[in-house]
């Protein structure tokens, strides 16, 4: 308020009418209310730094959790692939046996037919 009075006195001393000087001082005070002081800026900076630190910690924690989940899922995937590979081997043997069981009688019949026709 002291600065406002000094500004008002300076304006009236410069032959500006009192009502115009009062309007200028009121406008100046309204603008000054929206300005931040150094302490306001320091407080805001401190708050922002604390928020950034908290967010960084949270992100690091989530990163650790995600790495653990990825490792776990990788192990599960490897186990599933291993199980599928063993099932694949069994299927190959089964198809091989079926082929032999079907092919041998057919070949035998073919040779018998060839032997009869000759």
SVG drawing of the C-alpha trace seen along z (x, -y; Angstrom):
<svg xmlns="http://www.w3.org/2000/svg" viewBox="-12 -20 26 135">
<polyline fill="none" stroke="black" stroke-width="0.4" points="0.0,0.0 2.9,-2.3 4.0,-2.1 0.5,-2.9 0.4,-6.1 3.8,-7.1 2.6,-6.5 -0.6,-8.5 1.4,-11.4 3.8,-11.4 0.9,-11.4 -0.9,-14.2 2.4,-16.2 2.7,-15.8 -0.6,-17.7 -2.8,-14.7 -6.3,-15.1 -6.9,-13.1 -9.6,-10.9 -7.3,-9.9 -4.4,-9.3 -6.6,-7.1 -7.8,-5.1 -4.1,-4.6 -3.2,-3.4 -6.2,-1.1 -5.3,0.4 -1.6,0.8 -2.7,2.5 -4.9,4.9 -2.0,5.8 0.4,6.2 -1.9,8.7 -1.4,11.1 2.4,10.9 4.4,13.5 7.1,12.6 10.5,14.3 9.3,16.3 6.2,17.4 8.4,18.6 10.8,20.4 7.9,22.1 6.5,23.2 9.9,24.4 10.3,26.4 6.8,27.9 7.5,28.8 10.9,30.4 9.2,32.5 6.5,33.6 9.0,34.5 11.0,36.6 7.9,38.4 6.9,39.1 10.4,40.3 10.3,42.7 6.9,44.0 8.1,44.6 11.2,46.4 9.0,48.7 6.7,49.4 9.7,50.2 11.0,52.7 7.5,54.3 7.2,54.4 10.6,56.1 9.6,58.7 6.3,59.4 8.1,59.6 10.6,62.1 7.8,64.2 5.8,64.2 9.0,65.1 9.5,68.1 5.9,69.2 6.2,68.8 9.4,70.9 7.7,73.6 4.7,73.6 6.9,73.8 8.8,76.7 5.6,78.5 4.5,77.9 7.8,79.2 7.4,82.5 3.8,82.8 5.1,82.2 7.6,85.0 4.9,87.4 2.7,86.4 5.6,87.1 6.0,90.5 2.3,91.2 2.1,90.1 5.2,92.2 3.6,95.3 0.3,94.7 2.1,94.3 4.0,97.5 0.8,99.3 -1.0,98.1 1.9,98.1 3.2,101.6 -0.1,103.4 -0.6,101.3 2.9,102.1 2.3,105.7 -0.9,105.7 0.8,103.9 3.6,106.5 1.1,109.3 -0.9,107.7 2.3,107.4 3.3,110.9 -0.2,112.2 -0.1,110.2 3.4,111.4"/>
</svg>
